Amino acid sequence: MGHYIKHKKNYWERKIFNEDSKFDNEILKHENINIGKARNLFKKYVELVCLEMSYYCNRACSYCPVAIYERSDKNLEIDNELLLTIINSLKMLNYDGRVSLNLFNEPLASKNFLNRVKMLSENLPKAILSCNSNGDYIKNIKTFNELEKSGLKEILITLHPAKNTSWTRHYAEKSIKRFAKKIDHDLSGDELEKLKFSFMIDNLYVEVVCTNWDDAGNSRGGVMKHLIPEKVRVNPCEKPIREFVISYDGSVQLCCHSYQNKEIDNSISKIDKNDADSIFKIYTNKVLTDARKDLFSYSKKSGICETCNHYENNIRTGLDFFLTDEDKKKREKILKHI
């Protein structure tokens, strides 16, 4: 989704290689910096905060770790004190980037979702609040009206096949027709062909898609075996610089593809709900800094990044800035000073 925030250049060109904005070596080289500097680095480089406020997902899609490792606890949600601490931290920066209110959960399954979106909207009026949903909890068009009133700005509805059912074009067309009918949307022939449509409800941008994620999905750090690419990842990745990812339990993940549940812990740190500067300290800690340095260069990756296919298929994504001599030289120049 990009209705409210659109960039003409990719993140690397805007934030890292921009000659008008000096690159901060502390992003790749860990140093003991003061909290003011840590806040400034977060404000300058983070464009997306992923905030998973609840645990439960009612689906078990074949391309998602939830199909293998459960997310069945309907009562498990982010601690309210922790949520307030995170809000106050971002409020301190007058944060104006995107806040994505989901990870591996179904956000609309939470009875507290609307109230918490309202809380975020009131305290972070410049932030773009968004979420992904499977659409199962959209009763009719009135649900979107309620979401809009709460302060949500964008929602992506991704329609999925039933459990143990593979994606087919026929199934996708039936799904998108069914959903369009539920919300009284007059589906055009072009929209049906593209399996995609969008519309506005006052300030809320709604996009509905029925993508074949068994083909276009991510391996989620190697959990989804059928989506692991044939080669070990070599390309750079901007995610640990650009994103700050918070799971339902307050743990911080390397990126949004890192899966966390009651049995699996891939976290790199945990937010201290008694410290409003906790997220800035974590963003500039040694674990994240070292990971960013490794992901900055063209080199074989390790850990969950080794089998990640984020931006690996440049033909599909249309991103052709990787694997060019110019890009390599820019990276080598920065790394010489690290």
JORA-V714891 format. One line per field, one symbol per residue. ss: DSSP state (H for helix, E for strand, - for the rest). phi: phi as a letter, one per 20 degrees, with the letter a starting at -180 (. if undefined). psi: psi as a letter, one per 40 degrees, with the letter a starting at -180 (. if undefined). A space follows every 50 residues. Layout:
ss = ???
phi = ???
psi = ???
This chain:
ss = ----------HHHHHH--------HHH-------HHHHHHHHHHH--EEE E--E----------HHH---------E--HHHHHHHHHHHHH-----EEE ------HHH---HHHHHHHHHHH----EEEEEE-------HHHHHHHHHH ---EEEEE----------HHHHHHHHHHHHHH------HHHHHH-EEEEE E--EEEEEE---HHHH--------HHH-----------HHHHEEEE---- EEE---------------EE-------HHHHHH--HHHHHHHHHHH---- --HHH--------HHHH-------HHHHHHHHHHH---
phi = .bfeccdecfggffdddffecgfefffdcfbedfffffffffffdedbde ceebefcedbffdcgffddgbdefeecfffffffffgffffgelgceede eacdddgffefeffffffffffecfefeebadbenfeefaffffffffff ofdbbdededffgmcefcfffffffffffgffdmeefefffffelabbad cleeedcccceeffddfdflmnfegfdfffdffcffbegfeedcdcegen fddfafeeecbfedcdfdacfefecfegffffgdffffffffffefeeaf ecmffgdedfmfefffemedeeldffffffffffffee
psi = ifddhhhdiiddddddehdehhhhdedehhigiidddddddddddhehhh hheidiheigieeiddddhigeheehiihdddddddddddddefheaihh ficeihdeeheedddddddddddgdeihhiiiieedehdadddddddddd ehdihhhhhiiihfhihiddddddddddddddefhghidddddefhiiii gbehhhhhigigeedeiieffedgdeehidiihdiihededdihhhidee ihidieehhhaddhheieihhheeheeddddddeidddddddddedigih iiaeddehfhedgdddeeheeifidddddddddddde.
